[in-house]
Amino acid sequence: MTDYSQPVNETDIKKAKTFYDIVAWGGLLIVLLPVGIANLILGYLMGDSPCTLCWGQRQQMAYIGVVALFMVRYGFKPKYLAMMLVMAACGLYSSFRHLGNHAFRDVGQGFGLDIFGLHTQFWAEVVFWCVVMLFGLATFLAPRFDALIAEMRGKPFRPLTSFYKVAFGIVAFIIASNTFQALWSTGLPPNWGQGDPYRFSWDTKYIKWSDDSWEGMWAGINFLGRRDVKDPDFAYAPNAKKLGITFEHDAEKGPLAVNGKLAVTNTRTIEGVDAKLNTLAKIRGEYVVASKYDFWFLGDDLKPSIHAAMDPWFSANVLDIVGMTEFRDDAIVLMGTNKSFLKIRKNPEADDVTGWPNFTAGRDQVEAVDGFGRGRIGTERAKMFYVHSSATDGKYVYTATVPDNKDKKTFVISKALQKDFVLSGEFIPEAAMLKDGRTLGELYVTGMVYEDGKLYAVSKNYNVLVTIDLAKEAVVDVQALPAELTDIRGLVKTADGFEVLDTNRIVTLGYAK
């Protein structure tokens, strides 16, 4: 342990000089190697232009290098060390964000030139970790801190040795060169760099100065990044505005040409449930409806016979019930919009204590199946999408994606084996009746049911019911639903038609003649 009661001696002074030399080398190398190589070799010689994120990382490296040299010149001060650590933290965040955009791509995929097979966004991460470790090491090897002050011998700044002068000159040159490259390739403010920059050129006709990248720059900053996918539109929480979707209820305006029409033949109101219902299913002859985390079994009079509510945050979180399917002989799978699920069954003798983790209400009426009954379905093509429905053929459980604020074009059907709920396949249906310039992603499927090798899916958007042939992986029929139905959710197949949930009413639909 350092004895600060003893005066600073010459040995301490020598250690202080070594400390400043290490800091000088660190500042020089941080600027010379990553920033200098990127600018002089990758930029001028190989034509690589940095994107906006690259420019930010270069700036942070340059700040660290300059502050390090300030410390060498004006002595050890906490504000200099704090500045370097703050810039290192900013650099780690920006490089992690940059690397995260590309880290999980397939082998060989990347962005920009690579060094030893690894792209610059990876090396930036390495550089900032080296900064943290270098200055941590320098501080660890430093003498007593009063020696760092005593070494200056009361002067306002330290003398510049030949090495220091060279270091200052190299850093100044590289920063000036980067400034020139930035101004040459991106222009003066308010012009900005590009996310996909052009190859560097000395010919002005190949240079693009633009301020387009400012748009949405600050709005896009969030901790979720590409996972900033807004919640779907629920009956109890309309999210159309957040999703950037305007729901139409005219089938003729939809993306698919219709083959026929369904007409309302009967309407029955669900009584005794005040919550806005979000989905409907009929399992073993019994209606089951759900709101957010609450679900009800209905009697023949459409009044609740059992009410229960799950704890969404226990274990594998199950967010917002959007589908209910038959499971084994006596159980039901409650599908969450995040493709997590809870397996339950009715049990009038259910144990309150055992049910405590899973249920906030109805623990004397329902119980989990297979332990806690929780699980998740991992998908590939549907990874960045929520779902709003589920169906089963007894062997597989099917889900269909809904459009979100990031992607309104993609529509994916996924299936998982009910034995273990592991993904077994995915496909994007073909549709011969798709209109020019339109996509199946415009459908907002809020109910789905299986029968005889086909999935029937009802769309809240455009009020259509599509039939998907699973063997052909294609849409084979499109039926128009009445425009008077404004919040279609859930789907039940009857002997000669269908039933849907619309604003807490069960609406019976038959084929129009």
C-alpha positions in Angstrom: 0.0 0.0 0.0 1.3 3.4 -1.0 2.5 5.5 2.0 1.5 9.0 1.2 3.1 10.3 4.4 6.5 9.9 2.7 7.7 12.7 0.4 7.9 12.1 -3.4 11.3 10.9 -4.4 13.1 10.6 -7.7 12.0 7.1 -8.2 8.4 8.3 -8.1 9.2 11.1 -10.5 10.6 8.5 -13.0 7.5 6.4 -12.7 5.4 9.5 -13.4 7.4 10.2 -16.6 6.8 6.6 -17.6 3.1 7.0 -17.0 3.0 10.0 -19.2 4.9 8.2 -21.9 2.4 5.4 -21.8 -0.5 7.8 -22.1 1.3 9.6 -25.0 1.8 6.3 -26.8 -1.8 5.4 -26.2 -3.1 8.6 -27.6 -0.9 8.4 -30.6 -1.7 4.8 -31.4 -5.4 5.3 -31.0 -5.4 8.1 -33.6 -2.6 6.8 -35.8 -3.7 3.2 -36.2 -7.5 3.0 -36.5 -8.2 6.6 -37.5 -5.2 7.0 -39.6 -5.5 3.7 -41.4 -9.2 4.2 -42.0 -8.5 7.7 -43.4 -5.3 7.4 -45.4 -5.2 3.7 -46.5 -8.9 2.6 -46.6 -10.1 6.0 -47.6 -7.7 7.7 -50.0 -6.0 4.5 -51.4 -8.8 2.0 -51.4 -11.8 4.3 -51.9 -13.7 3.3 -48.7 -16.0 6.0 -47.4 -17.2 5.9 -43.8 -21.0 5.8 -43.1 -22.5 8.1 -40.5 -21.9 5.6 -37.7 -18.2 5.2 -38.8 -17.8 9.0 -38.7 -19.1 9.1 -35.1 -16.7 6.3 -34.0 -13.7 8.1 -35.7 -14.6 11.3 -33.8 -14.8 9.5 -30.5 -11.3 7.9 -31.1 -9.9 11.3 -32.1 -11.3 12.9 -28.9 -9.7 10.2 -26.8 -6.3 10.6 -28.5 -6.4 14.4 -28.2 -7.4 14.4 -24.6 -4.6 11.9 -23.9 -2.1 14.3 -25.3 -3.7 17.2 -23.3 -2.9 15.1 -20.2 0.6 14.6 -21.4 1.0 18.4 -21.9 -0.9 19.8 -18.9 -0.5 17.0 -16.4 -2.8 14.4 -14.9 -6.2 15.9 -14.1 -9.4 14.1 -13.2 -11.4 15.9 -15.9 -9.1 14.5 -18.7 -9.4 11.0 -17.4 -13.2 11.5 -17.1 -13.4 12.8 -20.6 -11.5 9.8 -22.0 -13.7 7.3 -20.1 -16.9 9.1 -21.2 -15.7 9.0 -24.9 -14.8 5.4 -24.5 -18.3 4.6 -23.2 -19.8 6.5 -26.1 -17.6 4.7 -28.5 -18.5 1.3 -27.0 -22.2 2.1 -27.4 -21.9 3.4 -31.0 -19.6 0.5 -32.1 -21.8 -2.1 -30.4 -24.8 -0.5 -32.1 -22.9 -0.5 -35.4 -21.7 -4.1 -35.0 -25.1 -5.2 -33.9 -26.5 -4.2 -37.3 -24.3 -6.9 -39.0 -23.2 -9.3 -36.3 -25.9 -11.9 -36.9 -25.8 -12.0 -40.7 -24.8 -15.1 -42.6 -21.2 -16.0 -43.1 -19.3 -13.8 -45.5 -21.9 -11.0 -45.2 -20.7 -7.6 -44.0 -20.5 -3.9 -44.7 -17.5 -2.1 -46.2 -13.9 -3.3 -46.5 -12.6 -5.9 -44.1 -9.3 -6.2 -42.3 -8.1 -9.8 -41.6 -11.6 -11.0 -42.6 -13.3 -8.7 -40.0 -15.1 -5.5 -40.9 -14.2 -2.1 -39.5 -17.3 -2.0 -37.2 -15.8 -5.0 -35.3 -12.4 -3.4 -35.1 -13.9 -0.2 -33.7 -15.3 -2.3 -30.8 -11.9 -3.7 -30.2 -10.3 -0.3 -30.2 -12.6 1.1 -27.5 -12.1 -1.9 -25.3 -8.3 -1.4 -25.8 -8.7 2.2 -24.7 -10.4 1.1 -21.5 -7.8 -1.5 -20.8 -4.8 0.7 -21.8 -5.8 3.5 -19.5 -6.7 1.1 -16.8 -3.3 -0.4 -17.1 -1.6 3.0 -17.2 -3.5 4.0 -14.0 -2.6 0.7 -12.4 1.1 1.2 -13.2 1.0 4.8 -12.2 3.0 6.0 -9.2 1.4 7.7 -6.3 -0.9 10.4 -7.8 0.8 13.2 -6.1 4.0 12.3 -8.0 2.1 13.0 -11.3 1.6 16.6 -10.0 5.1 16.9 -8.5 6.7 15.8 -11.7 5.5 19.1 -13.3 7.6 20.9 -10.7 5.0 23.6 -10.3 4.9 24.6 -14.0 1.5 25.1 -15.8 2.5 22.5 -18.4 5.0 19.9 -19.1 7.9 20.4 -21.6 7.5 18.7 -25.0 10.1 16.2 -25.8 11.0 15.3 -29.3 8.7 12.2 -29.1 5.8 14.4 -27.8 6.3 16.9 -30.6 6.2 14.0 -33.2 3.1 12.6 -31.5 1.3 16.0 -31.5 2.2 16.5 -35.2 1.0 13.1 -36.3 -2.3 13.5 -34.4 -2.8 17.0 -35.8 -2.1 15.8 -39.4 -4.5 12.8 -39.1 -7.3 14.9 -37.6 -6.8 17.5 -40.3 -6.9 14.8 -43.0 -10.1 13.3 -41.6 -11.7 16.8 -41.4 -10.8 17.3 -45.1 -12.2 13.9 -46.1 -15.4 14.6 -44.2 -15.9 18.0 -45.8 -14.9 16.7 -49.2 -17.2 13.7 -49.2 -20.1 14.9 -47.1 -20.0 18.7 -47.5 -20.4 21.5 -45.0 -23.3 21.4 -42.4 -26.2 20.9 -42.6 -25.1 18.3 -45.1 -24.6 14.9 -43.5 -22.9 11.6 -44.3 -24.7 8.6 -45.8 -25.8 5.4 -44.3 -24.7 3.7 -47.5 -21.8 5.9 -48.6 -20.5 6.1 -52.1 -16.9 5.0 -52.9 -14.5 7.8 -52.2 -13.4 9.8 -55.3 -11.4 12.9 -56.1 -13.8 13.5 -59.0 -16.5 15.9 -57.8 -19.1 14.4 -60.1 -19.2 11.2 -58.0 -19.7 13.1 -54.7 -23.1 13.4 -53.2 -23.7 16.1 -50.6 -27.1 15.6 -48.9 -28.9 16.3 -45.6 -31.3 13.4 -46.0 -29.8 11.5 -43.2 -30.9 14.1 -40.6 -34.5 12.9 -41.1 -35.5 10.7 -38.2 -32.0 10.7 -36.8 -33.1 11.5 -33.2 -36.5 9.8 -33.5 -34.7 6.5 -34.2 -32.6 6.6 -31.1 -33.9 4.0 -28.7 -32.6 1.1 -26.7 -34.5 -1.5 -28.8 -32.9 -0.6 -32.1 -34.3 -2.8 -34.9 -36.5 -4.5 -32.2 -38.5 -1.3 -31.8 -41.6 -3.1 -33.1 -44.8 -1.6 -31.8 -47.5 -3.8 -30.2 -50.2 -5.0 -32.5 -53.7 -3.5 -32.5 -55.8 -5.0 -29.8 -59.5 -4.6 -29.1 -58.7 -3.0 -25.8 -55.7 -1.0 -26.9 -56.0 0.4 -30.5 -52.5 0.9 -31.8 -53.2 1.7 -35.4 -51.6 5.2 -35.2 -48.4 3.8 -33.6 -48.2 1.2 -36.4 -48.8 3.7 -39.1 -51.8 1.7 -40.3 -55.3 2.8 -41.3 -57.7 0.0 -41.2 -60.0 -0.4 -44.1 -63.2 -2.5 -44.0 -63.9 -2.6 -47.7 -62.9 -5.9 -49.2 -62.7 -4.5 -52.7 -59.9 -2.2 -51.6 -57.8 -5.1 -50.3 -54.7 -6.6 -51.9 -56.6 -9.7 -53.1 -59.3 -10.1 -55.7 -62.4 -11.7 -54.0 -64.1 -14.9 -55.1 -67.3 -14.5 -53.2 -69.1 -13.0 -50.2 -70.1 -13.9 -46.7 -73.2 -12.4 -45.2 -74.3 -11.9 -41.6 -77.0 -14.5 -40.6 -77.1 -14.0 -36.9 -75.6 -11.9 -34.1 -75.4 -12.7 -30.4 -74.0 -10.5 -27.6 -71.7 -11.9 -25.0 -73.1 -10.9 -21.6 -71.4 -10.6 -18.3 -68.0 -9.6 -19.7 -67.2 -5.9 -19.4 -63.7 -6.1 -20.9 -63.2 -5.6 -24.6 -62.6 -9.0 -26.0 -59.7 -9.7 -28.3 -60.1 -13.2 -29.6 -62.6 -16.1 -29.8 -62.3 -19.9 -30.2 -64.6 -22.9 -29.9 -62.9 -25.8 -28.3 -64.7 -29.1 -27.7 -68.1 -27.4 -28.3 -67.4 -24.6 -25.8 -66.7 -21.0 -26.6 -63.6 -19.4 -25.1 -62.9 -15.7 -25.3 -60.0 -13.6 -24.0 -59.2 -10.0 -23.4 -55.6 -9.1 -22.5 -54.6 -11.6 -19.8 -58.1 -12.6 -18.8 -60.0 -15.4 -20.4 -63.5 -16.8 -20.0 -65.3 -20.1 -20.8 -68.8 -19.4 -21.9 -71.9 -21.3 -21.3 -74.6 -22.0 -23.9 -76.2 -18.7 -23.0 -72.9 -16.9 -23.8 -72.5 -15.9 -20.2 -69.2 -16.7 -18.4 -69.0 -20.1 -16.6 -65.4 -19.7 -15.7 -63.1 -16.7 -15.5 -59.4 -16.7 -15.0 -56.4 -14.5 -15.6 -52.8 -15.3 -16.1 -49.7 -13.6 -14.8 -48.0 -12.5 -18.0 -44.6 -11.8 -16.4 -44.0 -15.1 -14.6 -41.3 -17.2 -16.2 -41.6 -17.1 -20.0 -43.7 -14.0 -20.3 -46.9 -14.5 -22.3 -48.0 -11.1 -23.7 -51.6 -10.5 -24.7 -53.7 -13.6 -25.5 -54.4 -13.6 -29.2 -55.2 -17.2 -29.9 -56.6 -20.3 -28.2 -56.2 -23.8 -29.6 -57.1 -27.4 -28.5 -54.3 -29.3 -26.9 -54.4 -33.1 -26.1 -57.6 -34.4 -24.7 -58.6 -31.8 -22.2 -56.2 -28.8 -22.4 -55.9 -25.5 -24.2 -52.9 -23.5 -25.5 -53.2 -19.8 -24.8 -51.0 -18.1 -27.5 -49.5 -14.7 -26.7 -48.8 -12.1 -29.3 -45.1 -12.7 -28.7 -45.4 -16.4 -29.7 -45.0 -17.5 -26.1 -47.8 -19.6 -24.6 -49.4 -21.1 -21.6 -51.0 -24.6 -21.5 -54.0 -24.8 -19.2 -57.0 -27.0 -18.4 -60.2 -26.6 -16.4 -60.1 -28.2 -13.0 -62.8 -27.4 -10.4 -60.4 -28.8 -7.7 -57.4 -26.8 -8.8 -54.9 -26.0 -6.1 -54.6 -22.3 -5.2 -51.0 -22.6 -4.0 -49.8 -24.5 -7.1 -51.6 -22.0 -9.4 -50.3 -18.9 -7.7 -47.3 -18.4 -10.0 -49.4 -18.7 -13.2 -52.7 -17.1 -12.4 -53.9 -13.9 -10.8 -57.5 -15.1 -10.8 -59.4 -18.3 -11.2 -56.8 -20.5 -9.5 -59.6 -22.7 -8.1 -61.0 -23.3 -11.7 -58.0 -23.8 -14.0 -54.5 -25.2 -13.7 -51.3 -25.3 -15.8 -50.4 -28.3 -17.8 -46.9 -29.9 -17.8 -45.5 -28.2 -14.8 -45.7 -24.4 -15.2 -47.1 -24.9 -18.7 -45.0 -22.1 -20.2 -43.0 -22.1 -23.4 -41.9 -20.1 -26.5 -41.9 -20.8 -30.2 -38.7 -19.6 -31.8 -39.1 -18.5 -35.5 -36.9 -17.4 -38.3 -38.8 -15.5 -41.0 -41.2 -14.3 -38.4 -38.6 -13.4 -35.8 -39.3 -9.6 -35.9 -43.1 -9.9 -36.1 -45.9 -10.3 -33.6 -48.8 -12.6 -34.3 -52.5 -12.1 -33.7 -53.9 -15.6 -34.1 -53.2 -19.3 -33.9 -54.7 -22.6 -35.1 -54.0 -26.3 -34.8 -54.5 -29.4 -36.8 -53.9 -31.6 -33.7 -50.2 -32.1 -34.6 -48.9 -28.6 -35.3 -49.8 -25.2 -34.0 -49.9 -22.4 -36.7 -49.3 -18.7 -36.3 -49.6 -15.8 -38.8 -47.7 -12.6 -38.7 -49.3 -9.1 -38.6 -47.8 -6.0 -40.1 -46.0 -3.6 -37.8 -44.3 -0.2 -37.9 -41.2 -1.7 -39.5 -42.5 -4.1 -42.1 -46.0 -3.9 -43.7 -45.2 -6.2 -46.6 -44.1 -9.6 -45.2 -46.7 -12.3 -44.3 -45.4 -15.5 -42.8 -47.1 -18.7 -41.7 -45.1 -20.6 -39.1 -45.8 -24.0 -37.6 -44.4 -25.8 -34.5 -44.8 -29.4 -33.5 -47.2 -29.5 -30.5 -45.1 -32.3 -29.0 -42.3 -29.9 -28.1 -43.3 -26.6 -29.7 -40.1 -26.5 -31.8 -40.4 -24.7 -35.1 -41.0 -27.2 -37.9 -41.5 -24.9 -40.9 -42.4 -21.5 -42.3 -43.6 -20.3 -45.6 -44.8 -17.1 -47.3 -48.0 -18.1 -49.2 -48.4 -17.7 -52.9 -51.5 -15.9 -54.2 -52.5 -15.9 -57.8 -55.3 -13.4 -57.1 -52.9 -10.8 -55.6 -53.3 -7.4 -57.2 -50.4 -5.6 -58.9 -48.2 -3.8 -56.5 -49.9 -5.2 -53.4 -48.7 -7.7 -50.8 -50.2 -10.2 -48.4 -48.5 -8.3 -45.6 -51.3 -5.8 -45.9 -53.6 -8.4 -44.3 -54.0 -8.0 -40.6 -55.0 -11.6 -39.6 -56.8 -11.5 -36.3 -58.4 -15.0 -36.4 -57.4 -18.4 -37.8 -58.8 -21.9 -37.8 -57.8 -25.2 -39.4 -60.0 -27.8 -41.3 -59.2 -30.4 -43.9 -55.7 -29.4 -44.8 -56.6 -25.7 -45.0 -56.1 -22.6 -42.8 -58.9 -20.1 -42.8 -57.7 -16.7 -41.8 -59.8 -13.6 -41.2 -58.4 -10.1 -41.8 -59.5 -7.2 -39.7 -58.0 -5.0 -42.4 -60.1 -5.0 -45.6 -62.6 -7.5 -44.0 -61.7 -10.6 -46.0 -61.5 -14.3 -45.2 -58.7 -16.1 -47.0 -58.3 -19.8 -47.4 -54.7 -21.1 -47.4 -54.0 -24.6 -48.8 -51.2 -25.9 -46.6 -50.0 -28.5 -49.2 -49.8 -25.9 -51.9 -48.6 -23.1 -49.5 -50.9 -20.8 -51.4 -54.1 -18.7 -51.0 -56.8 -20.5 -52.9 -59.9 -18.5 -52.0 -60.9 -15.0 -50.8 -64.3 -14.2 -49.4 -65.5 -10.7 -48.7 -67.0 -9.9 -45.3 -69.6 -7.2 -44.6 -68.2 -3.7 -44.2 -70.4 -3.2 -41.1 -68.0 -5.4 -39.1 -65.4 -3.0 -37.8 -63.3 -5.0 -35.3 -63.2 -8.6 -36.5 -61.2 -10.8 -34.1 -61.1 -14.6 -33.7 -62.6 -17.2 -36.0 -64.7 -20.3 -35.6 -65.5 -22.8 -38.4 -69.2 -24.0 -38.5 -70.9 -26.6 -40.6 -71.9 -24.1 -43.3 -70.0 -21.0 -42.5 -68.0 -19.1 -39.9 -68.3 -17.2 -36.6 -66.2 -14.1 -35.7 -66.0 -11.8 -32.7 -66.9 -8.2 -33.4 -67.1 -5.8 -30.5 -68.1 -8.5 -27.9 -70.6 -10.0 -30.3 -70.4 -13.4 -31.9 -71.4 -12.9 -35.5 -72.5 -15.8 -37.6 -71.5 -15.6 -41.3 -72.9 -17.7 -44.2 -72.0 -17.9 -47.9 -74.0 -15.4 -49.8 -76.0 -16.8 -52.7 
